[in-house]
Amino acid sequence: MLTLLAFVVALGLLITIHEYGHYRVAVACGVKVLKFSIGFGKPLYTWRCAGKPTEFSISALPLGGYVKMLDEREGPVDPAERHLAFNNKPLRSRAAVVAAGPIANLLLAALLYSVVNWGGTEEPKAVLAAPVPESMAARAGLVGGEWVAQAAFNGEALEDVRSFTDLRWRLTQGAMTGQDLRLVVTQEDVNQGPTRELLLPLSQLDVSEVDARLFRSIGLMGPLTQPLIGEVMADGAAAKAGLQAGDVVLRVDERRVTDGQQLREMIRASGSGAGQGVTPQAWQIERAGQVLTLMVTPQVQLEADLPVAKIGAFVGSSPAMVSVRYGFLEGLWGGIARTWDVSVLTVQMMGKMLVGEASLKNLSGPLTIADYAGKSATLGWPSYLLFLALISVSLGVLNLLPLPVLDGGHLMYYLWEAVTGRSVSDVWMARLHRGGVAILLMMMTIAIFNDLQRLLG
């Protein structure tokens, strides 16, 4: 129920803001707006504001919306109102009305990011877990336990890293844009102990999908956590071995264990190339002040057709947290900068998918969006606002694509008109419209197929 409610609220808000952008600028440009609808199909609720010609409505199919303006191309117009028709407005006014919807979504995203910055969030501290063996981070000299104080892409000034979330975003940016990332780390806490600088050559990564495999290649899967056993599932390998919640793992087969991520990698590695089982492991644990040795045999399960060893228990404690909060101007600028960065990455990812450098699996549809909406809502208002901001950026950027059925397609027509001095002919408009619909339907089909694979796989 929460997932459905979070999805409806998100969809309703983003569509309303988008259409209100069109409506507000149309009115400002002197265009008569006949109808403002949230949703398609049969109107469920309709109203008018005193002294306004616009009919407002909420319709049955909440998968979009529209603003219907007075336009001679769509029907006869009273000669006394021709100056109010959209098609009779100057090119700059028509372009402004069309661009206003996507721009409204981008402005909403900047505001949402800023609100989260101002309100503050509790995020994992940028203390690194042991890197994945043989990964980029391991080859760069990271061993785990380092606190990342600063980071910068090559050629840029070093900036403070406020949290592991901040670091993960920089890693994503670097991987997607092919930029190497410099890190300044120390083995101790803030302003204590010697620091050293190292380089993560992210430009060497072959990025096709932004998922767990990307961060496994980098080697930084998460922040430092204690090698603590949490909830133990009945009939799992942990329960059969006698492990209990609260056990601290000290060694696995004489190998010292320092953090939860390292322990998860040891368990995972035990299933590499295994068929139906793995060799039992000798686990040295601490329980209530006593050191015990238990034999644990991880169970191999298939994930994405690959064998993965698991023990049927939550592994690792909660990481150390840090409060991240920004002042008004810093938070506002951070919101604007994040909106720009996400927009650029979105366009780059779409470009990579177009030329085959990125997988089409990165496309997501309504099922995945609904799933993420519900999950983010359970994590609290900051996570939900960040989710809304991300979807708002995606909606804004998507609508600016030069597809004839989208706002970007209309802007493409106006660019042609500005360059040539004449509008696109009706014949070409019809052809381009059909092509745009076909491309959009293909994208939606792929997105929904990806949704089903994620949810059912």
C-alpha positions as CSV (number, residue, x, y, z in Angstrom):
1,M,0.0,0.0,0.0
2,L,2.9,2.4,0.8
3,T,4.5,1.6,-2.5
4,L,1.3,2.5,-4.4
5,L,0.8,5.6,-2.4
6,A,4.4,6.8,-2.8
7,F,4.2,6.1,-6.5
8,V,0.9,8.0,-7.0
9,V,2.1,11.0,-5.0
10,A,5.4,11.0,-7.0
11,L,3.7,10.7,-10.4
12,G,1.0,13.2,-9.5
13,L,3.5,15.8,-8.3
14,L,5.9,15.5,-11.2
15,I,3.2,15.6,-13.8
16,T,1.5,18.6,-12.1
17,I,4.7,20.6,-11.9
18,H,5.5,19.8,-15.6
19,E,2.1,20.8,-16.9
20,Y,2.0,23.9,-14.6
21,G,5.2,25.0,-16.2
22,H,3.6,25.0,-19.6
23,Y,0.4,26.6,-18.2
24,R,2.1,29.4,-16.3
25,V,4.3,30.5,-19.2
26,A,1.5,30.2,-21.7
27,V,-0.6,32.6,-19.6
28,A,2.4,34.9,-19.2
29,C,2.8,35.0,-23.0
30,G,-0.9,35.9,-23.6
31,V,-2.1,32.5,-24.7
32,K,-5.6,31.4,-23.8
33,V,-5.5,28.1,-22.0
34,L,-8.7,26.1,-22.5
35,K,-7.9,23.0,-20.3
36,F,-5.4,21.9,-17.7
37,S,-5.6,18.1,-17.1
38,I,-3.7,15.8,-14.8
39,G,-4.2,12.4,-16.3
40,F,-5.9,11.3,-19.5
41,G,-9.3,9.9,-20.3
42,K,-12.6,10.5,-18.5
43,P,-12.4,13.5,-16.0
44,L,-13.0,12.4,-12.4
45,Y,-13.1,15.9,-11.0
46,T,-13.4,19.3,-12.8
47,W,-13.4,22.9,-11.6
48,R,-12.8,26.5,-12.7
49,C,-11.3,29.4,-11.0
50,A,-13.3,32.6,-10.9
51,G,-12.5,34.9,-13.8
52,K,-10.3,32.3,-15.6
53,P,-11.1,30.7,-18.9
54,T,-9.3,27.5,-18.0
55,E,-11.0,24.3,-17.0
56,F,-9.0,22.2,-14.5
57,S,-9.5,18.5,-14.2
58,I,-8.1,15.3,-12.8
59,S,-8.7,12.4,-15.1
60,A,-8.9,8.6,-14.8
61,L,-5.5,7.5,-16.3
62,P,-2.8,9.2,-14.2
63,L,0.1,8.4,-16.6
64,G,0.6,12.0,-17.9
65,G,-1.3,15.2,-18.4
66,Y,-1.8,18.0,-20.9
67,V,-2.4,21.7,-21.3
68,K,-4.9,22.5,-24.2
69,M,-4.4,25.9,-25.6
70,L,-6.4,27.9,-28.1
71,D,-4.9,27.0,-31.5
72,E,-6.2,27.6,-35.1
73,R,-4.6,24.3,-36.1
74,E,-6.9,22.3,-33.8
75,G,-10.2,24.0,-34.5
76,P,-12.0,27.2,-35.5
77,V,-11.1,30.3,-33.5
78,D,-13.2,33.4,-33.0
79,P,-11.6,36.2,-35.0
80,A,-11.8,38.4,-31.8
81,E,-9.5,35.8,-30.0
82,R,-7.0,35.1,-32.8
83,H,-4.4,37.1,-30.9
84,L,-4.8,34.7,-28.0
85,A,-4.1,31.6,-30.1
86,F,-0.8,29.7,-29.6
87,N,0.0,29.4,-33.3
88,N,-0.2,33.2,-33.7
89,K,2.4,34.0,-31.0
90,P,6.0,34.9,-31.9
91,L,8.5,32.0,-32.2
92,R,10.2,33.0,-28.9
93,S,6.9,32.8,-27.0
94,R,6.0,29.4,-28.5
95,A,9.5,28.0,-27.7
96,A,9.2,29.4,-24.1
97,V,5.9,27.7,-23.5
98,V,7.1,24.3,-24.8
99,A,10.4,24.5,-22.9
100,A,8.7,25.6,-19.6
101,G,7.5,22.0,-18.7
102,P,10.9,20.3,-18.7
103,I,12.5,23.4,-17.1
104,A,9.9,23.2,-14.3
105,N,10.9,19.6,-13.6
106,L,14.6,20.6,-13.5
107,L,13.8,23.5,-11.1
108,L,11.8,21.2,-8.9
109,A,14.7,18.8,-8.7
110,A,17.1,21.6,-7.8
111,L,14.7,22.7,-5.0
112,L,14.3,19.1,-3.7
113,Y,18.0,18.6,-3.6
114,S,18.4,21.9,-1.8
115,V,15.7,21.1,0.8
116,V,17.5,17.8,1.6
117,N,20.8,19.8,1.9
118,W,19.2,22.3,4.2
119,G,17.4,19.7,6.3
120,G,20.4,17.5,6.7
121,T,20.8,13.7,6.5
122,E,22.5,11.0,8.4
123,E,24.9,9.2,6.0
124,P,27.6,6.5,6.4
125,K,31.0,8.0,7.2
126,A,33.5,7.7,4.4
127,V,35.6,5.0,6.1
128,L,36.3,2.3,3.6
129,A,35.7,-1.4,4.0
130,A,38.4,-3.8,2.8
131,P,38.3,-3.6,-1.1
132,V,37.4,-6.5,-3.3
133,P,40.5,-8.6,-3.9
134,E,42.3,-7.8,-7.2
135,S,40.0,-4.8,-7.8
136,M,41.0,-1.3,-8.9
137,A,40.9,0.0,-5.3
138,A,43.1,-2.9,-4.0
139,R,45.6,-2.3,-6.8
140,A,45.7,1.4,-5.9
141,G,46.9,0.5,-2.4
142,L,43.7,0.6,-0.3
143,V,43.4,-2.1,2.3
144,G,40.3,-1.1,4.3
145,G,39.9,1.2,7.3
146,E,41.0,4.3,5.5
147,W,39.0,7.5,6.0
148,V,38.6,9.5,2.7
149,A,39.1,13.1,3.6
150,Q,39.2,14.7,0.2
151,A,38.7,13.8,-3.5
152,A,39.0,15.4,-6.9
153,F,39.0,14.5,-10.5
154,N,42.3,15.0,-12.3
155,G,42.9,18.7,-13.0
156,E,40.4,19.9,-10.4
157,A,41.0,21.2,-6.9
158,L,40.5,18.8,-3.9
159,E,37.2,19.0,-2.1
160,D,36.1,17.6,1.2
161,V,34.3,14.3,1.1
162,R,31.4,14.5,3.6
163,S,30.2,10.9,3.6
164,F,30.4,7.6,1.8
165,T,27.3,8.6,-0.2
166,D,29.3,11.6,-1.4
167,L,32.2,9.4,-2.4
168,R,29.9,6.9,-4.2
169,W,28.4,9.7,-6.2
170,R,31.9,10.9,-7.3
171,L,32.8,7.3,-8.2
172,T,29.7,7.1,-10.4
173,Q,30.5,10.4,-12.1
174,G,34.1,9.4,-12.7
175,A,33.1,6.0,-14.1
176,M,30.4,7.5,-16.4
177,T,32.5,10.4,-17.7
178,G,35.8,8.5,-17.9
179,Q,37.6,10.7,-15.3
180,D,40.3,9.4,-12.9
181,L,39.6,10.2,-9.2
182,R,42.3,11.3,-6.7
183,L,41.7,10.4,-3.1
184,V,43.4,11.8,0.0
185,V,43.1,9.2,2.8
186,T,44.3,8.6,6.3
187,Q,44.3,5.5,8.5
188,E,43.1,7.6,11.4
189,D,40.1,9.9,12.1
190,V,39.7,13.6,11.1
191,N,42.9,15.6,11.3
192,Q,44.9,12.8,12.9
193,G,47.7,10.7,11.5
194,P,49.5,11.0,8.2
195,T,47.7,11.3,5.0
196,R,48.5,9.9,1.6
197,E,47.2,10.5,-1.9
198,L,46.3,7.8,-4.4
199,L,44.6,7.6,-7.8
200,L,41.7,5.5,-9.0
201,P,42.0,5.2,-12.8
202,L,38.2,5.1,-13.4
203,S,38.8,6.1,-17.1
204,Q,40.0,2.5,-17.6
205,L,36.6,1.0,-16.7
206,D,34.4,-0.5,-19.4
207,V,31.1,0.9,-18.2
208,S,27.9,-0.5,-19.7
209,E,25.7,-0.6,-16.6
210,V,25.7,1.4,-13.3
211,D,25.1,-1.5,-10.9
212,A,26.7,-3.5,-8.2
213,R,29.1,-5.0,-10.8
214,L,30.5,-1.6,-11.6
215,F,31.3,-0.9,-7.9
216,R,32.7,-4.5,-7.6
217,S,35.2,-3.6,-10.4
218,I,36.2,-0.5,-8.6
219,G,36.4,-2.5,-5.4
220,L,34.6,-0.1,-3.0
221,M,31.3,-1.9,-2.2
222,G,30.5,-0.1,1.1
223,P,31.6,1.7,4.2
224,L,33.5,0.0,7.0
225,T,31.3,-2.2,9.3
226,Q,32.1,-4.6,12.1
227,P,32.2,-8.3,11.1
228,L,29.1,-8.9,13.2
229,I,26.5,-11.6,12.6
230,G,23.0,-10.1,12.6
231,E,19.6,-11.8,12.1
232,V,20.1,-15.6,11.4
233,M,17.6,-17.3,9.2
234,A,16.2,-20.7,10.1
235,D,17.6,-23.7,8.2
236,G,20.4,-21.5,6.7
237,A,24.1,-22.4,6.8
238,A,24.7,-20.0,9.8
239,A,21.9,-21.6,11.8
240,K,23.1,-25.1,11.1
241,A,26.6,-24.1,12.2
242,G,25.4,-22.7,15.5
243,L,26.1,-19.0,14.7
244,Q,24.0,-16.5,16.7
245,A,23.0,-12.9,16.3
246,G,25.7,-10.8,18.0
247,D,28.6,-13.1,17.2
248,V,31.7,-11.2,16.2
249,V,33.8,-13.1,13.6
250,L,37.6,-12.9,14.3
251,R,39.0,-15.3,11.7
252,V,38.0,-17.5,8.8
253,D,40.4,-20.4,8.2
254,E,43.2,-18.6,10.1
255,R,42.6,-15.4,8.0
256,R,42.0,-12.4,10.2
257,V,38.7,-10.6,9.6
258,T,38.6,-6.9,10.1
259,D,35.2,-5.7,8.6
260,G,31.8,-7.0,7.4
261,Q,32.5,-6.4,3.7
262,Q,35.7,-8.5,3.9
263,L,33.7,-11.3,5.6
264,R,31.0,-11.1,2.9
265,E,33.7,-11.4,0.2
266,M,35.2,-14.5,2.0
267,I,31.8,-16.1,2.0
268,R,31.2,-15.2,-1.6
269,A,34.6,-16.5,-2.7
270,S,34.0,-19.8,-1.1
271,G,31.4,-20.6,-3.8
272,S,33.5,-19.7,-6.8
273,G,33.3,-22.6,-9.3
274,A,31.4,-24.7,-6.8
275,G,28.8,-27.2,-7.8
276,Q,26.5,-28.3,-5.1
277,G,28.5,-27.2,-2.0
278,V,31.7,-25.8,-0.7
279,T,34.4,-26.9,1.7
280,P,33.6,-26.2,5.4
281,Q,35.3,-23.2,6.9
282,A,36.7,-22.8,10.4
283,W,35.2,-19.7,11.9
284,Q,36.7,-18.2,15.0
285,I,34.1,-16.1,16.8
286,E,33.7,-14.1,20.0
287,R,30.5,-14.6,21.9
288,A,29.8,-13.0,25.3
289,G,33.5,-12.7,26.0
290,Q,34.3,-16.2,24.9
291,V,36.2,-17.3,21.8
292,L,34.7,-20.2,20.0
293,T,35.5,-22.1,16.8
294,L,32.6,-23.3,14.6
295,M,32.6,-25.1,11.2
296,V,30.5,-23.2,8.7
297,T,29.6,-24.6,5.3
298,P,28.1,-21.8,3.1
299,Q,25.3,-22.7,0.7
300,V,25.6,-22.0,-3.0
301,Q,22.7,-20.2,-4.7
302,L,22.4,-19.0,-8.3
303,E,22.2,-15.2,-8.8
304,A,22.0,-14.0,-12.4
305,D,23.0,-17.5,-13.4
306,L,26.2,-17.3,-11.3
307,P,26.9,-19.4,-8.2
308,V,27.1,-17.3,-5.1
309,A,27.8,-18.6,-1.6
310,K,25.7,-17.4,1.3
311,I,25.3,-18.4,4.9
312,G,21.6,-17.3,5.5
313,A,22.4,-14.5,7.9
314,F,22.8,-10.7,7.9
315,V,26.6,-10.0,7.9
316,G,28.0,-6.7,9.2
317,S,27.0,-4.1,11.7
318,S,25.6,-0.7,10.8
319,P,28.4,1.7,9.7
320,A,29.4,4.8,11.6
321,M,27.2,7.7,10.6
322,V,27.8,11.3,10.1
323,S,25.4,14.3,9.9
324,V,25.6,16.1,6.6
325,R,23.9,19.6,6.5
326,Y,24.5,22.6,4.4
327,G,23.9,26.4,4.9
328,F,21.4,28.2,2.7
329,L,23.6,29.4,-0.1
330,E,25.8,26.3,-0.1
331,G,22.8,24.0,0.0
332,L,21.1,25.9,-2.8
333,W,24.2,25.8,-5.0
334,G,24.7,22.2,-4.2
335,G,21.1,21.5,-5.3
336,I,21.6,23.3,-8.6
337,A,25.0,21.6,-9.2
338,R,23.6,18.1,-8.4
339,T,20.7,18.7,-10.8
340,W,23.1,19.7,-13.6
341,D,25.4,16.7,-12.9
342,V,22.5,14.2,-12.9
343,S,21.2,15.8,-16.1
344,V,24.6,15.5,-17.8
345,L,25.0,11.9,-16.7
346,T,21.5,11.1,-17.9
347,V,22.2,12.5,-21.4
348,Q,25.6,10.7,-21.5
349,M,24.0,7.4,-20.5
350,M,21.3,7.8,-23.2
351,G,24.1,8.6,-25.7
352,K,26.0,5.5,-24.7
353,M,22.9,3.4,-25.1
354,L,22.2,4.9,-28.5
355,V,25.7,3.9,-29.8
356,G,25.8,0.6,-28.0
357,E,28.4,1.5,-25.4
358,A,25.9,1.0,-22.5
359,S,23.3,-1.7,-22.0
360,L,19.6,-1.1,-22.6
361,K,19.1,-2.7,-19.2
362,N,19.7,0.8,-17.8
363,L,16.2,1.8,-19.0
364,S,13.6,1.6,-16.3
365,G,9.8,1.8,-16.5
366,P,6.9,2.4,-14.1
367,L,7.3,-0.9,-12.2
368,T,10.8,-0.2,-11.2
369,I,10.0,3.5,-10.4
370,A,7.1,2.3,-8.2
371,D,9.3,-0.2,-6.4
372,Y,12.0,2.5,-5.7
373,A,9.3,5.0,-4.6
374,G,8.0,2.5,-2.0
375,K,11.6,1.7,-0.8
376,S,12.6,5.3,-0.5
377,A,9.4,6.2,1.4
378,T,10.2,3.6,4.0
379,L,13.7,5.1,4.6
380,G,12.3,8.5,5.5
381,W,11.6,11.9,3.9
382,P,15.1,12.7,2.8
383,S,15.4,9.5,0.7
384,Y,11.9,10.0,-0.8
385,L,12.8,13.6,-1.7
386,L,16.0,12.5,-3.4
387,F,14.0,9.9,-5.3
388,L,11.6,12.6,-6.4
389,A,14.5,14.8,-7.5
390,L,16.1,12.0,-9.5
391,I,12.8,11.1,-11.3
392,S,12.1,14.8,-11.9
393,V,15.5,15.3,-13.6
394,S,14.9,12.2,-15.7
395,L,11.4,13.5,-16.7
396,G,12.9,16.9,-17.6
397,V,15.8,15.5,-19.6
398,L,13.6,12.9,-21.4
399,N,11.1,15.6,-22.5
400,L,14.0,17.7,-24.0
401,L,15.0,14.8,-26.3
402,P,14.5,15.8,-29.9
403,L,11.7,13.3,-30.5
404,P,8.7,14.7,-32.3
405,V,6.1,13.6,-29.7
406,L,8.1,15.2,-26.9
407,D,8.7,18.9,-26.0
408,G,12.2,18.6,-27.4
409,G,10.7,17.6,-30.7
410,H,8.7,20.8,-30.9
411,L,11.7,22.8,-29.9
412,M,13.5,21.1,-32.9
413,Y,10.7,22.3,-35.2
414,Y,11.1,25.8,-33.8
415,L,14.9,25.7,-34.4
416,W,14.2,24.7,-38.0
417,E,11.8,27.6,-38.3
418,A,14.3,30.1,-36.8
419,V,17.0,29.0,-39.2
420,T,15.0,28.7,-42.4
421,G,12.3,31.2,-41.8
422,R,9.5,28.7,-42.5
423,S,7.7,26.1,-40.3
424,V,7.9,22.4,-40.9
425,S,5.3,21.2,-43.4
426,D,2.2,19.3,-42.3
427,V,3.4,16.2,-44.3
428,W,6.7,16.1,-42.5
429,M,5.1,16.8,-39.2
430,A,2.9,13.7,-39.6
431,R,5.8,11.6,-40.7
432,L,8.1,12.7,-37.8
433,H,5.2,12.3,-35.4
434,R,4.7,8.6,-36.4
435,G,8.4,8.0,-36.1
436,G,8.6,9.6,-32.7
437,V,5.6,7.5,-31.4
438,A,7.4,4.3,-32.7
439,I,10.6,5.2,-30.9
440,L,8.8,6.1,-27.7
441,L,6.8,2.8,-27.8
442,M,10.0,0.9,-28.4
443,M,11.7,2.6,-25.4
444,M,8.7,1.9,-23.2
445,T,8.6,-1.8,-24.2
446,I,12.3,-2.2,-23.4
447,A,11.8,-0.4,-20.0
448,I,8.8,-2.5,-19.0
449,F,10.7,-5.7,-20.1
450,N,13.6,-4.6,-17.9
451,D,11.2,-4.0,-15.0
452,L,9.8,-7.5,-15.3
453,Q,13.3,-9.0,-15.4
454,R,14.3,-7.1,-12.3
455,L,11.2,-7.8,-10.3
456,L,10.9,-11.5,-11.4
457,G,14.5,-12.3,-11.6
